[in-house]
Amino acid sequence: MTINHPRLIREQKTVDLMIKLYCRDKHGSTGDGLCDSCDQLQQYAQKRLEKCPYQEKKTTCANCLTHCYLKTRREEIRQVMRYAGPRMLKEHPWLAVLHLMDGFRKPQPLKKKVNAK
């Protein structure tokens, strides 16, 4: 499954840039490269976004009703967001503002599937 909705593409780009910023400042990565730990986190985040049941209607993961990250990964991404979030305003202001606005979206409960008889 690939991400093809503009809203999700933007969210993936935002998460990628946050991880890159965190890795650069905390782990000393250079250019587009990431350390192994951050690369694994980035791949994990992309898989979670691809499989998100809310897709383009989703809020930010922090406000979501369904937490699909493993507890350890959730803490990792929380650290990245805590560090990179404020710095995104300087480095990527437009994406930072859009991400903040996404946080105001109301989480929607998932509709239960009705079994066809």
Phi, psi and omega in degrees: 000135177243156179277123182227358177273135182307323179297317181285326176297317178295319180296318179297318179298318180297313180297316179302315180293324178295317179295318179298316179298314179299312183296318179300312185280325184265329185244359176073023178290155180233156178062219180270355183285153176235155172291167182301317182298313180290326177297318178295319178296319179297316178295320178296315180298320179295317179297319180296320180293320178299325184263006182300127181289343182270337182047232187293348180268005185287155171268192173287155183300326180297332182258004186286149178281337181245115179264107186262355176280143170298153185304316181294319179292324179298320178292321177299311183291329177297317177297317179299312182296319180298321180280309190280333184308303180297328181285338178295330178301326180276317187274325181217069189301320183295315178295323179297315180295317179297321178296319177298318179295323178299329179294341178274352177297142177280128177296133181260130175294145178289142176279135179285140178284137178262126179288129177281135181254000000 
